[in-house]
């Protein structure tokens, strides 16, 4: 690590800065701080100012826990949470402006991703404190040269997971493996969807403090029997009780130390009908066909088409109503081109995408989806969620 940042990320940022003659790039969303520093903030109010001199400064509120702060980077505090400070945000903006001036970068514009929504939660995920209403306007003027919009280039940072990211993502998937096993272990007649979800949440939470896990949370959404018919439109857990011979679908987002996985499994309470098995097998085959195609240079639309065509030829095409997959890792849904009909995006080494075909509907009295997270490697791909995915394990 150099300056609190992985060398590969540093090089990518420097290329953007050089290309657009920027003085600094500013990050504050929790997923941006994980992406750049591997740091998941407690309050979600930390600001990274990455200056063109390779000496970034991280501004954190006074109440931020010391033990979670990244190492090897300069940290400055601003008085958010200090009851004796009337306007902590004025202090922060002044400090950032002073930093730009100290480094002689006032003749160069700053940049950042202006959107303040669509972000992953911080550690304080029950509530992230409000950012100031004029945040964007204040950041526009921290440099005398103003703001330059290079959003598209900055969003490209989400698309590529480097070696350090992959190490962290593998840890997420190790925890997720235990959550998936808990799902299958609780597929018992008489259990409710809520009971299964709570067992999974507890299993993940209990990993905190073990094997390098500082923060672990899962959002398991369980749909059983006919409830799964709506699994292509939305996912939610209810108090419905599981019955004999029905399929149950788990849609799970899971976050470990700020990195995310997105996994779906469909299991059964007891032996299901041959028709239900056919639906499950069709989804499984479509997913495996898509994964077998994934390597650098392949168009995303072609991967989607392979899975979609298989489901259509099996007679269920009208019951498959969403894209095949999306980027994942720094968020539950990372920005970027998706695996969808007609997508012209091209797979590249370092991308991590979900592959999640599904069949749902009232006419089949339920739904099936299988979802895995697939890392594009130099010569092919690696399934990070490579654990059982049968109706029964």
Phi, psi and omega per residue, in radians:
X1 nan 2.369 3.087
X2 -2.152 2.173 -3.138
X3 1.045 0.575 3.126
X4 1.299 0.160 -3.045
X5 -2.325 2.444 3.070
X6 -1.032 2.445 -3.069
X7 -0.997 -0.705 -3.109
X8 -1.133 -0.712 3.111
X9 -1.161 -0.678 3.140
X10 -1.058 -0.733 3.140
X11 -1.158 -0.695 3.124
X12 -1.122 -0.749 3.114
X13 -1.137 -0.712 -3.119
X14 -1.129 -0.597 3.097
X15 -1.109 -0.729 3.108
X16 -1.134 -0.769 -3.137
X17 -1.071 -0.798 -3.124
X18 -1.158 -0.752 -3.083
X19 -1.076 -0.622 -3.049
X20 -1.899 0.145 3.123
X21 0.905 0.933 -3.133
X22 -1.631 2.678 3.012
X23 -1.558 -0.548 -3.108
X24 -2.862 2.738 2.980
X25 -2.112 2.391 -3.074
X26 -2.011 2.334 3.121
X27 -2.214 2.461 3.066
X28 -2.507 -0.314 3.114
X29 -1.161 2.506 -3.127
X30 -0.924 -0.726 -3.135
X31 -1.192 -0.548 3.084
X32 -1.161 -0.638 -3.133
X33 -1.287 -0.556 3.014
X34 -1.181 -0.769 -3.131
X35 -1.031 -0.747 -3.047
X36 -1.553 -0.692 -3.001
X37 -2.078 -0.138 -3.012
X38 1.186 0.448 -3.039
X39 -2.017 2.059 3.073
X40 -1.741 1.943 -3.052
X41 -1.236 2.669 3.073
X42 -1.278 -0.905 -3.016
X43 -1.645 -0.295 -3.098
X44 1.310 0.445 -3.106
X45 -2.176 0.382 3.130
X46 -1.584 2.581 -3.088
X47 -2.248 2.161 3.049
X48 -1.726 2.163 3.052
X49 -1.908 1.802 -3.137
X50 -1.629 1.838 -3.089
X51 -1.574 2.781 -3.036
X52 -1.207 -0.093 3.121
X53 -1.604 0.187 3.126
X54 1.151 0.390 3.128
X55 -2.165 1.287 -3.081
X56 -1.172 2.725 3.091
X57 -2.218 2.334 3.110
X58 -1.857 2.086 3.090
X59 -1.680 2.200 -3.097
X60 -2.242 2.611 3.071
X61 -1.170 2.675 -3.101
X62 -1.009 -0.483 -3.077
X63 -1.503 0.029 -3.125
X64 -1.199 2.294 3.125
X65 -1.047 2.353 -3.108
X66 -1.155 -0.616 -2.985
X67 -1.294 -0.165 3.122
X68 -1.789 -0.073 -3.089
X69 -1.230 2.471 3.122
X70 -1.176 2.680 3.135
X71 -1.639 2.929 3.032
X72 1.029 0.620 3.043
X73 -2.557 2.527 3.115
X74 -1.235 2.288 -3.130
X75 -2.094 2.251 3.052
X76 -2.131 2.518 -3.089
X77 -1.855 2.596 3.007
X78 -2.173 2.721 -2.861
X79 -1.459 0.647 3.012
X80 -1.187 2.281 -3.088
X81 1.668 -0.168 3.110
X82 -1.532 1.981 -3.032
X83 -1.207 -0.191 3.134
X84 -1.588 -0.029 3.126
X85 -1.861 2.091 -3.080
X86 -1.259 -0.562 -3.069
X87 -2.494 1.448 -3.125
X88 -1.115 -0.495 -3.105
X89 -1.237 -0.643 3.060
X90 -1.043 -0.690 3.103
X91 -1.102 -0.782 -3.135
X92 -1.080 -0.893 -3.107
X93 -1.060 -0.636 3.096
X94 -1.144 -0.717 3.124
X95 -1.123 -0.727 3.135
X96 -1.137 -0.758 3.128
X97 -1.083 -0.723 3.113
X98 -1.112 -0.684 3.124
X99 -1.070 -0.801 3.114
X100 -1.022 -0.746 3.130
X101 -1.177 -0.759 3.127
X102 -0.956 -0.638 -3.060
X103 -1.590 0.075 3.105
X104 1.151 0.607 -3.065
X105 -1.900 0.259 -3.101
X106 -1.146 -0.312 3.136
X107 -1.536 0.101 3.141
X108 -2.164 2.466 -3.137
X109 -1.305 2.818 3.001
X110 -1.819 2.876 3.077
X111 -2.482 2.787 3.078
X112 -2.961 2.920 3.078
X113 -1.491 1.979 -2.954
X114 -1.182 -0.528 -3.081
X115 -1.067 2.191 3.136
X116 -1.788 0.116 3.046
X117 -1.873 -3.001 3.068
X118 1.003 0.991 -3.069
X119 -2.328 2.788 3.050
X120 -1.291 2.696 3.120
X121 -1.290 2.780 3.020
X122 -1.490 -3.064 3.093
X123 -1.078 -0.593 3.098
X124 -1.429 1.080 -2.885
X125 -1.323 -0.188 3.047
X126 -1.191 -0.508 3.123
X127 -2.843 2.147 3.001
X128 -1.690 2.139 -3.097
X129 -0.974 2.705 -3.093
X130 -1.189 2.386 2.928
X131 -1.418 2.741 3.135
X132 -1.110 2.524 -3.072
X133 -1.100 -0.457 -3.109
X134 -1.832 0.472 -3.098
X135 -0.903 -0.900 -3.062
X136 -1.089 -0.786 -3.122
X137 -1.085 -0.669 3.139
X138 -1.196 -0.671 3.132
X139 -1.264 -0.435 3.088
X140 -1.020 -0.492 -2.971
X141 -1.992 0.301 3.092
X142 -1.258 -0.331 3.016
X143 -2.035 2.520 3.102
X144 -1.075 -0.405 -3.122
X145 -1.593 0.070 3.017
X146 1.328 -2.567 -2.993
X147 -2.086 2.486 3.025
X148 -2.207 2.196 -3.058
X149 -1.463 1.949 3.062
X150 -2.203 0.671 -3.041
X151 -0.928 -0.781 -3.084
X152 -1.040 -0.708 3.118
X153 -1.193 -0.692 3.137
X154 -1.180 -0.627 3.096
X155 -1.144 -0.437 3.104
X156 -1.085 -0.417 3.133
X157 -1.060 -0.509 -3.135
X158 -1.211 -0.419 -2.957
X159 -1.326 -0.365 -2.969
X160 -2.106 2.194 3.106
X161 -1.798 2.120 -3.119
X162 -1.554 -3.028 -3.035
X163 -1.045 -0.732 3.134
X164 -1.168 -0.702 3.081
X165 -1.056 -0.779 -3.102
X166 -1.109 -0.676 3.089
X167 -1.048 -0.780 3.137
X168 -1.192 -0.654 3.138
X169 -1.200 -0.570 3.076
X170 -1.135 -0.622 3.075
X171 -1.121 -0.741 3.067
X172 -0.955 -0.782 -3.067
X173 -1.293 -0.426 3.011
X174 -1.157 -0.747 3.083
X175 -1.165 -0.719 -3.136
X176 -1.075 -0.585 3.134
X177 -1.039 -0.710 3.115
X178 -1.197 -0.617 3.098
X179 -1.134 -0.719 3.118
X180 -1.117 -0.734 3.102
X181 -1.075 -0.691 3.099
X182 -1.080 -0.675 3.077
X183 -1.005 -0.907 -3.112
X184 -1.120 -0.676 -3.121
X185 -1.107 -0.414 -3.067
X186 -1.811 0.185 3.108
X187 -1.408 1.307 -3.063
X188 -2.191 2.391 3.094
X189 -0.987 2.309 -3.123
X190 1.790 -0.468 3.012
X191 -1.223 2.569 3.056
X192 -1.658 2.859 3.042
X193 -0.988 -0.693 -3.107
X194 -1.155 -0.660 3.118
X195 -1.105 -0.747 3.127
X196 -1.125 -0.789 -3.138
X197 -1.054 -0.757 -3.105
X198 -1.172 -0.611 3.095
X199 -1.120 -0.687 3.123
X200 -1.183 -0.795 3.121
X201 -1.008 -0.749 -3.135
X202 -1.130 -0.725 -3.135
X203 -1.051 -0.756 -3.133
X204 -1.215 -0.825 -3.135
X205 -1.024 -0.637 -3.111
X206 -1.205 -0.175 3.084
X207 -1.402 -0.216 -3.141
X208 -1.035 2.262 -3.134
X209 1.587 0.012 -3.129
X210 -2.068 2.483 2.981
X211 0.911 0.670 3.091
X212 1.474 0.120 3.140
X213 -1.565 1.980 3.082
X214 -1.643 -0.541 -3.066
X215 -2.531 2.244 -3.140
X216 -2.566 2.166 3.058
X217 -2.528 2.551 3.072
X218 -2.232 2.598 3.063
X219 -2.088 1.411 -3.109
X220 -1.474 2.257 -3.138
X221 -2.054 2.084 -3.007
X222 -1.924 2.263 3.065
X223 -2.275 2.061 -3.073
X224 -1.938 2.604 3.068
X225 0.904 -2.249 -3.074
X226 -1.139 -0.427 3.112
X227 -1.045 -0.531 -3.118
X228 -1.263 -0.180 3.085
X229 -1.067 -0.395 -3.122
X230 -1.745 0.181 -3.068
X231 -1.134 -0.314 3.076
X232 -1.500 -0.179 -3.141
X233 -1.819 -0.737 -3.140
X234 -2.794 2.843 3.086
X235 -2.188 2.331 3.103
X236 -2.764 2.711 3.070
X237 -1.764 2.340 3.054
X238 -2.114 -3.043 3.090
X239 -1.606 0.205 -3.118
X240 -1.015 2.445 3.125
X241 -1.610 2.394 -3.121
X242 -1.281 2.484 3.137
X243 -2.002 3.023 3.088
X244 -1.122 2.592 2.938
X245 0.965 0.809 3.041
X246 -2.351 2.712 3.131
X247 -1.604 2.614 -3.096
X248 -2.289 2.318 -3.075
X249 -1.963 2.310 3.033
X250 -1.914 2.117 2.938
X251 -1.883 2.079 -3.036
X252 -2.290 2.127 2.859
X253 -1.691 2.474 -3.092
X254 -2.506 2.363 -3.111
X255 -2.144 2.220 3.071
X256 -2.246 2.051 3.121
X257 0.982 0.475 3.101
X258 1.678 -0.142 3.109
X259 -1.767 2.607 -2.953
X260 -2.128 2.580 2.926
X261 -2.224 2.754 -3.104
X262 -2.417 1.884 -2.947
X263 -2.347 2.438 3.052
X264 -2.228 2.414 3.004
X265 -2.326 2.616 3.051
X266 -2.156 2.139 3.137
X267 -2.124 -3.044 -3.121
X268 -2.308 2.660 3.077
X269 -1.387 -0.691 3.059
X270 -2.738 3.127 -3.018
X271 -0.890 2.225 -3.134
X272 -1.753 3.037 -3.077
X273 -1.248 2.859 3.098
X274 -1.097 -0.602 3.117
X275 -1.135 -0.771 3.102
X276 -1.101 -0.701 3.105
X277 -1.095 -0.658 3.122
X278 -1.082 -0.741 3.119
X279 -1.083 -0.820 3.138
X280 -1.050 -0.819 -3.107
X281 -1.095 -0.643 3.120
X282 -1.088 -0.778 3.113
X283 -1.132 -0.773 3.129
X284 -1.042 -0.822 -3.127
X285 -1.109 -0.704 3.118
X286 -1.088 -0.734 -3.139
X287 -1.142 -0.803 -3.111
X288 -1.130 -0.619 3.097
X289 -1.113 -0.765 3.137
X290 -1.117 -0.813 -3.113
X291 -1.073 -0.642 -3.120
X292 -1.098 -0.354 -3.129
X293 -1.556 -0.236 -2.883
X294 -1.427 2.031 3.096
X295 -2.872 2.885 -3.134
X296 -0.972 2.408 3.076
X297 1.682 -0.191 -3.121
X298 -1.500 2.360 3.116
X299 -1.241 2.419 -3.121
X300 -1.117 -0.643 3.121
X301 -1.083 -0.575 3.133
X302 -1.215 -0.624 3.107
X303 -1.153 -0.802 3.088
X304 -1.032 -0.762 -3.082
X305 -1.082 -0.663 -3.127
X306 -1.076 -0.817 3.126
X307 -1.188 -0.746 -3.080
X308 -1.157 -0.708 3.134
X309 -1.119 -0.677 3.136
X310 -1.125 -0.748 3.135
X311 -1.166 -0.676 3.125
X312 -1.133 -0.780 3.136
X313 -1.129 -0.418 3.115
X314 -1.467 -0.065 3.068
X315 1.673 0.167 -3.070
X316 -2.075 0.245 -3.061
X317 -0.989 -0.619 -3.114
X318 -1.256 -0.149 -3.126
X319 -1.870 0.195 3.095
X320 -1.992 1.865 -2.875
X321 -2.139 0.468 3.110
X322 -2.594 3.012 3.127
X323 -1.196 2.823 -3.096
X324 -1.327 -0.542 -3.091
X325 -3.094 3.023 -3.062
X326 -2.602 2.923 3.060
X327 -1.249 2.634 -3.114
X328 -2.644 2.806 3.030
X329 2.419 -0.937 3.071
X330 -1.588 -0.329 3.057
X331 -2.491 2.961 3.026
X332 -1.031 -0.706 3.030
X333 -2.291 1.756 3.073
X334 -1.245 2.584 3.038
X335 -1.173 2.739 3.103
X336 2.391 2.924 3.132
X337 -1.068 2.570 -3.039
X338 -1.981 2.887 3.004
X339 -1.423 1.721 -3.054
X340 -2.630 2.879 -3.128
X341 -1.004 2.227 3.074
X342 1.374 0.020 -3.127
X343 -1.098 2.323 3.121
X344 -1.733 0.068 3.063
X345 -1.049 2.615 -3.105
X346 -2.089 2.356 3.123
X347 -1.166 2.401 3.113
X348 -2.360 2.687 3.123
X349 -0.994 2.373 3.124
X350 1.716 -0.208 3.094
X351 -1.336 2.522 3.046
X352 -2.171 2.077 -3.076
X353 -2.258 2.639 2.979
X354 -1.422 2.663 2.982
X355 -2.277 1.926 -2.903
X356 -2.507 1.152 3.055
X357 -1.169 2.742 3.130
X358 -2.741 2.757 3.066
X359 -2.318 2.221 -3.055
X360 -2.547 2.641 3.013
X361 2.803 2.738 3.098
X362 -1.155 -0.487 -3.107
X363 -1.225 -0.335 3.033
X364 -1.877 0.065 3.053
X365 1.027 0.625 3.136
X366 2.886 -2.702 -3.129
X367 -2.903 2.746 3.131
X368 -2.390 2.304 2.930
X369 -2.474 2.502 3.016
X370 -2.228 2.236 -3.048
X371 -2.349 2.280 3.063
X372 -2.288 2.832 3.134
X373 -1.871 2.123 -2.962
X374 -2.072 2.122 3.126
X375 -1.635 2.234 3.098
X376 -1.436 2.163 -3.120
X377 -1.844 -3.111 -3.080
X378 -1.047 -0.635 -3.037
X379 -2.099 0.014 -3.095
X380 -3.123 -2.172 -3.139
X381 -2.679 2.877 3.124
X382 -2.362 2.193 3.109
X383 -1.496 1.912 -3.109
X384 -1.259 -0.490 3.126
X385 -1.714 0.832 -3.039
X386 -1.483 1.238 3.041
X387 -2.334 3.020 -2.937
X388 -0.906 2.601 -3.126
X389 -2.510 0.464 3.124
X390 -1.439 3.055 3.050
X391 -1.157 -0.463 -3.117
X392 -2.555 2.257 3.114
X393 -2.259 nan nan
